[in-house]
Amino acid sequence: MSRRRLTIAMAVAAGLALEIALHPSLAREEGGRMPHDTASIGAVLQRVAQTHPGQVLKVELEPDEDAASAWAYEVKVLTTTGHVIEIKLDAVSMTVFEVEGLPRERSRED
């Protein structure tokens, strides 16, 4: 499969996952409704690409008590350095409030 087709397939899969996550009955089951001003997936992916370039593996929109709006996007990215990280952004402000999986920098001893 060509790189372009793979990218398109991944974008479609991410879109389907987001559509399922956005289904109103699922939101009710989680105990709340999403804010009307939730950021678009395109805006979120653009924001993530600015700070953590790489290949997006998964996108989820879920209730999250740590997010200011009570909803967060969770974006899993394969970075250009080969690490898989998960970035959590507030669903309204797109403020990054958690990044998991970044390698720790080794301390240098002189």
N, C-alpha and C positions, 0 to 999 in steps of 0.2 A: 504494500500500500504506500502510495506517495506521501510525502510529508504534508502536502496541502490537503489531501483527502483525510489524513489522520487528524489534522487540526480541525477540519470541518466536522468530522465525526465526533470529536471530543466536545466541540462547541454545541452540537446538537444534543449530545448526551447530558452536558451540563445544563442546557436549557430545559430538557425534560425533567431532570432532577429538581430544578428550581420550580418548574410548573407544579410538580407534585407537592413540593414544600409549601407553595403559595396557596394550595387549594383551601378554600375557606373552612371546610369541615375539619381539616387537619389543624388549622389554627384554633378552632373551638376546642378540639380535643386537647390541645396543649394548654388551654386555660386562658387564652387571651386573643385579641385581634391585633393585627399588624397596624402600625401607624399609616395614615394615608400618604405621607410624604417619604415613604421608603425609597431609598436610592435604587436606581435601575441596575441590573446585573452588568450592563455595559460600563456604567460609571464606576462600579466597584472593581471590575477587572482592569480598567484603565488605571485606577488608583493603586492597585496591587502591583501592576507592571512597572510603575514609576519607582517603587521602593524595593521590590523583590522580583526582578525579572526572571523569567523561566517559563515552564510549561504548566498550565493550570490542569490539575488532575481531577479536582472535585470542587463543587460550590454548593453550599447549603445555607438556607435561611431558617434560623431557629430562634425560639424564645431564649433569652439569656439574661439572667439577673445581673450580670456584670456590665452589660451594655446600658448606656444612658437612656436609650429609647426602649429598653427591655427586649429588643430584637437584635440579632447579630448575623452577619454573613460570616461563614467559616469557609475559607478558601485554602485548599491544599495545593501546593506548588512544588514542582520539581525544579529546583534552582539551577542556574547555569553552572554552579559548582558541584552539582550532583546530589545535593541534600534535599530531602522531602521535608517541607515545613508546612505548618498550618497557621494561617493568619486570621485573627478575629477582628472584624470591623463593626462598629455600630451601624445598624441598618439605615439610619437617617443621616447622621453627620459624616459617615465613612471614616471616623476616627479609629485608627488602629489601637486596640487596647490589649492585645496579647499576640505574641509570636512564639510558637513552639517548634522545636526541632533545629534551631540554629546551632551550629557547632560552637563550642566554647573556645575562645582564643587561648592558646597556650601562653603562659607567662614566660618571658625571657629572663634567663639568669645571665648576668654579665660576668 
